[in-house]
Each structure stands twice: as structure tokens, then as C-alpha cells.
């Protein structure tokens, strides 16, 4: 995946592709650290993650229903006649 450095005001920023943000579950404002690996390469390191949560659109009905806590009661909605 290729990205680029852009200038915003007096700062240089590295764009993170949206697909990578979604894949890693990154959030705006999340702290990340630049690490120099030598020979001109760098890594962007965030806090360790247990797993990247699935989006509801990517879940099966069974997975969605499994997210409901046991004993939870749903609100009754009166839709009228």
C-alpha cells in the first residue's frame, strides 16, 4: 500500500489509507508512535490490539444476536394500528 507525505500549514503529514484505518480499527486522536528502523525505514506503532472488531455489516445474524447480553430486555415500541 502506497501513501504520500502532504503539507498542512507548517507540518508534514503522512496519509493513512482508509482501507488500512478500517482494517486496523484506528480511531481519530488515537496515539501512535513513529519508530526509526534504520536504513531510512520507519514504522508507525500503535497500542497492542486483541482483535479488530467486525463491523455489523460483516457479521452473521448469529454473531449479531450473540452480542446481546443474556437476560437483556428490549424496549417495547407501540407502532399504532
Steps between C-alpha positions, in 0.01 A plus 500: 500500500648832395438835669650846483623786715290818482548849644229644726600841632851467643474123550570200278240224528490142376165392360373165630282326240139455611511123436791466743325717761194274479704177500693605812207668675690828542316795653546875452715634785646159586866526610752343262879501514754532217790255535816530288610155381830613347594523132236767450200286588243586767205327664185649643418312821176511694387331819467119482156377395326181599306480175346733249125512561273409211263760360131405535472482120767224502333292776256211471163513674629252759801724575278807533260319734798368699593861585176544699570441872316206655182610676485831314151633447415693190292815508143447377398749230136571424476545124127578514225336305 
